[in-house]
């Protein structure tokens, strides 16, 4: 009877050690995941700030002028193209 109780206590102790070890592994993995989430959130915020800085109207205009050779539209260079199809609400379009 004593031998059976000893084996059960020993098995219980080994199970407890194994459970604590797995718990530590899971806690370490959770800590790494939380740290990675913080890092990704910081990176996301940095990218959002960079995106806002890249999309300022002055920067867009400067790039449009420099790289795309675009100019401000003036009445002197504006060309109007007539619509080849009549408007849907006009009297000529009705059957």
Backbone as a chain_set.jsonl record, in Angstrom:
{"seq": "XXXXXXXXXXXXXXXXXXXXXXXXXXXXXXXXXXXXXXXXXXXXXXXXXXXXXXXXXXXXXXXXXXXXXXXXXXXXXXXXXXXXXXXXXXXXXXX", "coords": {"N": [[0.816, -1.187, 0.0], [1.914, 1.26, 0.791], [3.85, 1.553, -1.167], [2.285, 1.955, -3.453], [1.047, 4.397, -2.814], [3.339, 5.998, -2.72], [4.209, 5.883, -5.412], [2.019, 7.161, -6.626], [2.192, 9.746, -5.461], [4.704, 10.498, -6.412], [4.193, 10.467, -9.184], [2.274, 12.486, -9.283], [3.828, 14.658, -8.469], [5.678, 14.824, -10.591], [3.909, 15.402, -12.655], [3.042, 17.918, -11.803], [5.437, 19.407, -11.978], [5.862, 19.282, -14.747], [3.571, 20.647, -15.669], [3.995, 23.188, -14.578], [6.281, 23.885, -16.006], [5.298, 23.97, -18.664], [3.503, 26.037, -18.312], [5.227, 28.179, -17.829], [6.498, 28.281, -20.318], [4.323, 29.023, -21.947], [3.711, 31.518, -20.81], [6.03, 32.929, -21.445], [5.843, 32.896, -24.238], [3.505, 34.4, -24.525], [4.374, 36.855, -23.478], [6.308, 37.529, -25.399], [4.631, 37.79, -27.622], [3.052, 39.978, -26.858], [5.015, 41.952, -26.727], [5.755, 41.999, -29.424], [3.348, 42.888, -30.522], [3.243, 45.471, -29.459], [5.48, 46.553, -30.739], [4.67, 46.397, -33.409], [2.459, 48.1, -33.339], [3.69, 50.534, -32.767], [5.238, 50.772, -35.083], [3.169, 50.964, -36.954], [1.991, 53.41, -36.202], [4.144, 55.11, -36.756], [4.329, 54.786, -39.516], [1.863, 55.855, -40.261], [2.218, 58.552, -39.589], [4.304, 59.158, -41.335], [2.991, 58.745, -43.761], [1.075, 60.791, -43.672], [2.83, 62.946, -43.783], [3.921, 62.618, -46.315], [1.774, 63.168, -47.94], [1.16, 65.873, -48.004], [-0.263, 68.882, -49.287], [1.545, 70.759, -50.453], [3.846, 69.231, -50.955], [2.833, 67.324, -52.748], [2.122, 68.998, -54.871], [4.64, 70.023, -55.548], [5.972, 67.678, -56.389], [4.331, 67.014, -58.544], [4.83, 69.119, -60.282], [7.629, 68.882, -60.663], [8.281, 66.129, -61.356], [6.217, 65.22, -63.045], [5.819, 67.25, -64.791], [3.595, 68.979, -64.606], [1.272, 71.708, -64.706], [-0.398, 74.58, -63.336], [-3.829, 74.927, -64.055], [-5.038, 77.267, -66.335], [-7.294, 79.722, -67.77], [-6.31, 80.309, -70.302], [-4.997, 78.047, -71.222], [-6.881, 76.084, -71.087], [-8.844, 73.561, -72.51], [-11.943, 72.897, -73.881], [-14.03, 70.152, -74.377], [-16.587, 69.103, -76.47], [-19.608, 67.3, -75.633], [-20.334, 64.338, -77.202], [-22.707, 62.85, -77.124], [-26.205, 63.456, -76.707], [-27.762, 65.013, -73.852], [-29.373, 63.058, -71.33], [-31.803, 64.001, -70.32], [-32.765, 65.781, -72.184], [-34.983, 67.119, -74.78], [-34.555, 66.022, -77.276], [-33.598, 63.512, -76.828], [-35.731, 61.977, -76.083], [-38.076, 59.405, -76.972]], "CA": [[0.0, 0.0, 0.0], [2.822, 2.407, 0.844], [4.505, 1.665, -2.463], [1.295, 2.532, -4.351], [0.927, 5.811, -2.471], [4.585, 6.642, -3.122], [4.183, 6.014, -6.868], [1.027, 8.189, -6.935], [2.755, 11.042, -5.081], [5.785, 10.775, -7.36], [3.538, 10.801, -10.457], [1.655, 13.785, -9.1], [4.905, 15.645, -8.429], [6.198, 14.958, -11.949], [2.886, 16.106, -13.425], [3.074, 19.311, -11.365], [6.63, 20.02, -12.557], [5.607, 19.414, -16.18], [2.56, 21.686, -15.837], [4.643, 24.48, -14.322], [7.185, 24.152, -17.127], [4.466, 24.38, -19.791], [2.959, 27.347, -17.966], [6.303, 29.154, -18.058], [6.668, 28.413, -21.761], [3.195, 29.8, -22.459], [3.862, 32.898, -20.348], [7.105, 33.513, -22.246], [5.301, 33.127, -25.579], [2.575, 35.515, -24.404], [5.171, 38.064, -23.31], [6.885, 37.854, -26.712], [3.55, 38.25, -28.497], [2.684, 41.328, -26.427], [6.098, 42.839, -27.162], [5.642, 42.128, -30.877], [2.176, 43.736, -30.773], [3.663, 46.852, -29.168], [6.397, 46.961, -31.8], [3.88, 46.603, -34.62], [1.634, 49.298, -33.142], [4.605, 51.671, -32.917], [5.561, 50.853, -36.508], [1.967, 51.45, -37.632], [1.876, 54.847, -35.928], [5.219, 55.782, -37.493], [3.957, 54.792, -40.927], [0.756, 56.795, -40.43], [2.81, 59.899, -39.578], [5.044, 59.298, -42.58], [1.994, 58.866, -44.83], [0.53, 62.155, -43.62], [3.879, 63.87, -44.218], [4.105, 62.461, -47.756], [0.583, 63.604, -48.676], [0.859, 67.297, -47.826], [-0.539, 69.508, -50.588], [2.741, 71.397, -51.016], [4.721, 68.17, -51.472], [2.19, 66.761, -53.934], [2.252, 69.982, -55.948], [6.056, 70.074, -55.947], [6.259, 66.47, -57.167], [3.592, 67.097, -59.806], [5.551, 70.055, -61.159], [8.985, 68.425, -60.963], [8.38, 64.818, -62.008], [5.193, 65.014, -64.067], [5.763, 68.473, -65.6], [2.228, 69.487, -64.58], [1.164, 73.131, -64.45], [-1.708, 75.021, -62.878], [-4.735, 75.187, -65.176], [-5.474, 78.66, -66.506], [-8.24, 79.809, -68.901], [-5.589, 80.387, -71.574], [-4.586, 76.718, -71.685], [-7.978, 75.138, -70.875], [-9.547, 73.158, -73.724], [-13.242, 72.296, -73.592], [-14.391, 69.146, -75.361], [-18.045, 68.95, -76.47], [-20.132, 65.966, -75.362], [-20.893, 63.848, -78.454], [-24.026, 62.307, -76.895], [-27.096, 64.434, -76.094], [-28.067, 64.776, -72.446], [-30.476, 62.117, -71.155], [-33.018, 64.724, -69.987], [-33.146, 66.741, -73.214], [-36.157, 66.759, -75.572], [-34.124, 65.243, -78.445], [-33.283, 62.14, -76.424], [-36.97, 61.256, -75.798], [-38.582, 58.698, -78.171]], "C": [[0.869, 1.265, 0.0], [3.499, 2.645, -0.498], [3.553, 2.309, -3.473], [1.125, 4.034, -4.09], [2.177, 6.587, -2.89], [4.61, 6.887, -4.631], [3.184, 7.109, -7.275], [1.532, 9.591, -6.594], [3.868, 11.436, -6.045], [5.209, 11.173, -8.728], [2.896, 12.176, -10.392], [2.706, 14.89, -9.106], [5.477, 15.877, -9.832], [5.197, 15.706, -12.844], [2.874, 17.599, -13.075], [4.269, 20.052, -11.967], [6.424, 20.261, -14.047], [4.608, 20.548, -16.453], [3.158, 23.069, -15.604], [5.578, 24.865, -15.463], [6.396, 24.638, -18.347], [3.865, 25.765, -19.549], [4.002, 28.43, -18.193], [6.542, 29.372, -19.542], [5.55, 29.271, -22.369], [3.29, 31.266, -22.04], [4.936, 33.621, -21.149], [6.608, 33.816, -23.658], [4.322, 34.302, -25.564], [3.325, 36.833, -24.279], [5.804, 38.488, -24.628], [5.819, 38.397, -27.657], [3.116, 39.666, -28.133], [3.753, 42.334, -26.867], [6.046, 43.055, -28.671], [4.454, 43.018, -31.255], [2.516, 45.2, -30.515], [4.561, 47.391, -30.278], [5.621, 47.258, -33.088], [2.997, 47.845, -34.511], [2.486, 50.558, -33.305], [4.965, 51.872, -34.384], [4.371, 51.401, -37.298], [1.798, 52.954, -37.421], [2.939, 55.634, -36.69], [4.872, 55.871, -38.977], [2.786, 55.744, -41.207], [1.279, 58.237, -40.472], [3.56, 60.146, -40.878], [4.089, 59.469, -43.768], [1.392, 60.274, -44.86], [1.562, 63.168, -44.109], [4.067, 63.805, -45.733], [2.949, 63.057, -48.554], [0.235, 65.076, -48.46], [0.65, 67.931, -49.197], [0.693, 70.136, -51.242], [3.664, 70.351, -51.632], [4.142, 67.566, -52.739], [2.336, 67.722, -55.115], [3.689, 70.047, -56.459], [6.413, 68.862, -56.807], [5.539, 66.506, -58.514], [4.306, 68.024, -60.783], [6.897, 69.479, -61.594], [8.995, 67.14, -61.788], [7.39, 64.639, -63.155], [5.041, 66.199, -65.014], [4.32, 69.003, -65.703], [2.259, 70.979, -64.225], [-0.236, 73.445, -63.97], [-2.575, 75.358, -64.089], [-5.153, 76.651, -65.178], [-6.463, 78.688, -67.675], [-7.536, 79.825, -70.25], [-5.22, 78.998, -72.101], [-5.68, 75.67, -71.493], [-8.655, 74.848, -72.201], [-10.828, 72.459, -73.319], [-13.613, 71.35, -74.724], [-15.901, 68.985, -75.332], [-18.44, 67.495, -76.233], [-20.782, 65.446, -76.635], [-22.314, 63.285, -78.299], [-24.919, 63.369, -76.291], [-27.402, 64.035, -74.656], [-29.298, 63.89, -72.341], [-31.79, 62.829, -70.895], [-33.48, 65.68, -71.074], [-34.315, 66.222, -74.041], [-35.763, 65.892, -76.76], [-33.882, 63.789, -78.088], [-34.553, 61.334, -76.162], [-37.488, 60.593, -77.078], [-39.859, 59.289, -78.694]], "O": [[0.577, 2.223, -0.716], [3.698, 3.786, -0.914], [3.986, 3.136, -4.276], [1.068, 4.835, -5.023], [2.072, 7.718, -3.364], [4.987, 7.97, -5.08], [3.473, 7.901, -8.172], [1.318, 10.527, -7.365], [3.956, 12.596, -6.448], [5.693, 12.116, -9.352], [2.971, 12.945, -11.35], [2.485, 15.949, -9.692], [5.733, 17.021, -10.21], [5.582, 16.528, -13.675], [2.714, 18.443, -13.956], [4.133, 21.19, -12.414], [6.773, 21.326, -14.557], [4.802, 21.325, -17.388], [2.866, 24.011, -16.341], [5.657, 26.034, -15.841], [6.788, 25.613, -18.989], [3.737, 26.565, -20.476], [3.674, 29.5, -18.706], [6.762, 30.499, -19.983], [5.808, 30.138, -23.203], [2.982, 32.158, -22.831], [4.774, 34.792, -21.495], [6.916, 34.871, -24.213], [4.314, 35.111, -26.491], [2.95, 37.823, -24.908], [5.836, 39.678, -24.944], [6.066, 39.345, -28.403], [2.84, 40.471, -29.022], [3.433, 43.431, -27.323], [6.268, 44.169, -29.146], [4.541, 43.808, -32.195], [2.112, 46.073, -31.284], [4.422, 48.538, -30.703], [5.887, 48.249, -33.768], [2.813, 48.562, -35.495], [2.046, 51.533, -33.914], [4.994, 53.001, -34.873], [4.548, 52.211, -38.208], [1.493, 53.684, -38.365], [2.656, 56.712, -37.213], [5.093, 56.9, -39.615], [2.729, 56.364, -42.268], [0.834, 59.041, -41.291], [3.461, 61.228, -41.458], [4.362, 60.255, -44.676], [1.223, 60.869, -45.924], [1.208, 64.141, -44.775], [4.342, 64.823, -46.367], [3.123, 63.413, -49.719], [-0.9, 65.476, -48.719], [1.315, 67.556, -50.163], [0.859, 70.049, -52.459], [4.206, 70.564, -52.716], [4.871, 67.321, -53.701], [2.639, 67.298, -56.23], [3.921, 70.118, -57.666], [7.078, 69.001, -57.833], [6.095, 66.067, -59.52], [4.374, 67.738, -61.979], [7.264, 69.578, -62.765], [9.66, 67.081, -62.822], [7.704, 63.969, -64.139], [4.227, 66.158, -65.936], [3.888, 69.425, -66.776], [3.162, 71.443, -63.529], [-1.159, 72.658, -64.178], [-2.112, 75.998, -65.033], [-5.567, 77.197, -64.155], [-6.469, 77.766, -68.49], [-8.113, 79.394, -71.248], [-5.14, 78.804, -73.314], [-5.435, 74.484, -71.712], [-9.005, 75.77, -72.939], [-10.807, 71.535, -72.506], [-13.519, 71.711, -75.897], [-16.46, 68.75, -74.26], [-17.702, 66.575, -76.586], [-21.723, 66.076, -77.119], [-23.056, 63.253, -79.28], [-24.461, 64.129, -75.438], [-27.312, 62.863, -74.292], [-30.183, 63.97, -73.192], [-32.836, 62.278, -71.238], [-34.506, 66.338, -70.901], [-34.614, 65.028, -74.015], [-36.577, 65.089, -77.215], [-33.954, 62.92, -78.957], [-34.473, 60.113, -76.029], [-37.352, 61.163, -78.16], [-40.401, 58.807, -79.689]]}, "num_chains": 1, "name": "protein.A"}
